[in-house]
């Protein structure tokens, strides 16, 4: 069986196994929740008139908060809490480059924070820089031997972005060592069994 076919089958099996828990999305480290899709609110418009692309109240408030935090870190570049919150706002508003810059400012002072580094890795993945994302996740895992999210994310990127099934299995086996009993762990364990049962790709 060709490698492409095996990868496709694995991807389909993974999606089916994980869709109910929305665990296909990478988990955020800092906020402890999964990254979810933004849903645009419908805008009311007069009959026959084209809908206007009006900014939502949330986006206006978000932009205001970002501006406030930018002014704070400009006045006090050592305000680490403000750098993290700024990074989180950029994360949530899908601005990966800006999020990485904010997280980098924090990590320059506190490089061993696995949650912040995991969030930064997710932003590198969003930019399509998969190797850099994996590098950041591995740094996070090294800084905290019990950090589950970074190990989980390594498996996600290896399987879905790098098409490295063997590497993903190894990453998730490492993940299960630190989180063996959660609901997500049970789904991961089932998925590993399915992946191992699949025929090896032909060269």
C-alpha positions as CSV (number, residue, x, y, z in Angstrom):
1,X,0.0,0.0,0.0
2,X,1.3,3.4,-0.9
3,X,2.4,5.9,1.8
4,X,-0.2,8.4,0.5
5,X,-3.0,5.9,0.9
6,X,-2.0,4.9,4.4
7,X,-1.7,8.5,5.5
8,X,-5.2,9.3,4.1
9,X,-6.7,6.3,5.9
10,X,-5.0,7.3,9.1
11,X,-6.3,10.9,8.8
12,X,-9.8,9.7,8.1
13,X,-9.7,7.3,11.1
14,X,-8.2,10.1,13.3
15,X,-11.0,12.5,12.4
16,X,-13.7,9.9,13.0
17,X,-12.2,9.0,16.4
18,X,-11.7,12.5,17.6
19,X,-14.5,14.7,16.1
20,X,-16.8,14.3,19.1
21,X,-14.3,15.7,21.5
22,X,-13.0,18.3,19.1
23,X,-9.6,17.0,19.9
24,X,-8.2,17.3,16.3
25,X,-7.6,20.9,17.1
26,X,-4.4,21.6,18.9
27,X,-4.8,22.4,22.6
28,X,-3.7,25.7,23.9
29,X,-1.3,25.4,26.8
30,X,-1.8,28.7,28.6
31,X,-5.6,28.7,28.7
32,X,-6.0,24.9,28.9
33,X,-8.6,24.7,26.2
34,X,-8.7,23.7,22.6
35,X,-8.4,26.1,19.8
36,X,-11.9,26.5,18.3
37,X,-13.1,28.1,15.0
38,X,-14.4,31.6,15.1
39,X,-18.0,31.8,14.0
40,X,-19.1,35.1,12.4
41,X,-22.3,36.5,13.7
42,X,-24.9,37.2,11.1
43,X,-25.5,40.9,10.4
44,X,-29.0,42.3,9.9
45,X,-29.5,44.4,6.7
46,X,-32.5,45.9,5.0
47,X,-34.3,43.7,2.5
48,X,-32.6,43.8,-0.9
49,X,-29.5,45.6,0.4
50,X,-26.1,43.8,0.5
51,X,-24.9,42.8,4.0
52,X,-22.3,45.1,5.4
53,X,-19.0,43.7,6.7
54,X,-19.4,45.3,10.1
55,X,-16.9,44.5,12.9
56,X,-18.4,42.6,15.8
57,X,-18.5,44.0,19.3
58,X,-16.0,41.3,20.3
59,X,-13.5,42.3,17.7
60,X,-13.8,46.0,18.6
61,X,-13.2,45.2,22.3
62,X,-10.3,42.9,21.4
63,X,-8.7,45.6,19.3
64,X,-9.1,48.1,22.2
65,X,-7.5,45.6,24.7
66,X,-4.6,45.0,22.3
67,X,-4.0,48.7,22.0
68,X,-4.1,49.1,25.7
69,X,-1.6,46.3,26.3
70,X,0.7,47.6,23.5
71,X,0.9,50.9,25.4
72,X,1.5,49.1,28.7
73,X,4.5,47.1,27.3
74,X,5.8,50.2,25.6
75,X,5.9,52.0,28.9
76,X,7.2,49.0,30.8
77,X,8.9,46.4,28.6
78,X,9.5,44.2,31.7
79,X,5.7,43.7,32.3
80,X,5.7,39.9,31.6
81,X,2.0,39.5,32.5
82,X,1.1,42.1,29.9
83,X,3.3,40.4,27.2
84,X,1.5,37.1,27.8
85,X,-2.0,38.6,27.7
86,X,-1.0,40.5,24.5
87,X,0.2,37.2,23.0
88,X,-3.1,35.5,24.0
89,X,-5.2,38.3,22.4
90,X,-3.2,38.0,19.2
91,X,-3.6,34.2,19.4
92,X,-7.4,34.4,19.7
93,X,-7.6,37.0,17.0
94,X,-5.6,34.8,14.5
95,X,-2.5,37.1,14.3
96,X,0.2,34.5,14.7
97,X,3.2,36.7,13.8
98,X,2.2,39.3,16.4
99,X,1.5,36.5,19.0
100,X,4.9,35.0,18.4
101,X,6.6,38.4,19.0
102,X,4.7,38.9,22.2
103,X,5.4,35.4,23.5
104,X,9.1,35.8,22.6
105,X,9.4,38.9,24.7
106,X,8.1,36.9,27.7
107,X,10.3,33.8,27.0
108,X,13.4,36.0,26.8
109,X,13.0,36.5,30.5
110,X,11.3,33.2,31.5
111,X,12.3,30.6,28.9
112,X,11.1,27.6,31.0
113,X,7.4,28.4,30.9
114,X,6.0,25.4,29.0
115,X,2.5,26.8,28.5
116,X,3.7,30.0,26.9
117,X,6.1,28.1,24.7
118,X,3.4,25.7,23.7
119,X,1.2,28.6,22.6
120,X,4.0,30.0,20.6
121,X,4.5,26.6,18.9
122,X,0.9,26.6,17.9
123,X,1.4,30.0,16.3
124,X,4.4,28.6,14.3
125,X,2.2,25.8,13.1
126,X,-0.5,28.3,12.0
127,X,2.2,30.0,9.9
128,X,3.1,26.6,8.3
129,X,6.5,26.4,10.1
130,X,6.0,22.9,11.3
131,X,9.5,22.0,12.2
132,X,9.8,25.2,14.3
133,X,6.5,24.3,16.0
134,X,7.7,20.9,16.9
135,X,11.0,22.4,18.2
136,X,9.0,24.7,20.6
137,X,6.8,21.9,21.8
138,X,9.8,19.7,22.5
139,X,11.4,22.6,24.5
140,X,8.2,22.9,26.5
141,X,8.2,19.2,27.2
142,X,11.9,19.3,28.3
143,X,11.3,22.2,30.7
144,X,8.4,20.3,32.4
145,X,8.5,16.5,32.5
146,X,4.8,16.4,33.3
147,X,3.6,18.7,30.6
148,X,1.0,16.8,28.6
149,X,-0.2,19.4,26.0
150,X,3.2,19.9,24.4
151,X,3.6,16.1,23.9
152,X,0.1,15.9,22.5
153,X,0.8,18.7,20.1
154,X,4.0,17.0,18.8
155,X,1.9,14.0,17.8
156,X,-0.7,16.2,16.0
157,X,1.9,18.1,13.9
158,X,3.9,14.9,13.1
159,X,0.8,13.1,11.9
160,X,-1.2,15.8,10.2
161,X,1.5,18.2,8.9
162,X,4.6,16.0,8.6
163,X,2.8,12.8,7.7
164,X,5.1,10.9,10.1
165,X,3.0,8.2,11.5
166,X,5.8,6.5,13.4
167,X,6.9,9.7,14.9
168,X,3.4,10.6,16.0
169,X,2.9,7.2,17.6
170,X,6.1,7.7,19.6
171,X,5.1,11.2,20.6
172,X,1.7,10.0,21.9
173,X,3.3,7.1,23.7
174,X,5.4,9.7,25.6
175,X,2.2,11.7,26.2
176,X,0.5,8.7,27.7
177,X,3.3,8.4,30.2
178,X,2.3,11.7,31.8
179,X,-1.5,11.5,31.2
180,X,-2.5,7.9,31.2
181,X,-6.0,8.1,32.6
182,X,-7.9,11.1,31.1
183,X,-10.6,10.8,28.5
184,X,-8.3,12.2,25.9
185,X,-5.7,9.6,26.8
186,X,-8.2,6.9,26.2
187,X,-8.9,8.2,22.7
188,X,-5.2,8.6,22.0
189,X,-4.6,5.0,23.1
190,X,-7.3,3.7,20.8
191,X,-6.0,5.7,17.9
192,X,-2.4,4.4,18.4
193,X,-3.8,0.9,18.3
194,X,-5.5,1.6,15.0
195,X,-2.4,3.2,13.5
196,X,-0.2,0.3,14.6
197,X,-2.6,-2.2,13.0
198,X,-2.4,-0.5,9.6
199,X,-0.1,-2.0,7.0
200,X,3.3,-0.4,6.5
201,X,3.5,2.0,3.5
202,X,5.3,0.7,0.5
203,X,8.4,2.5,-0.6
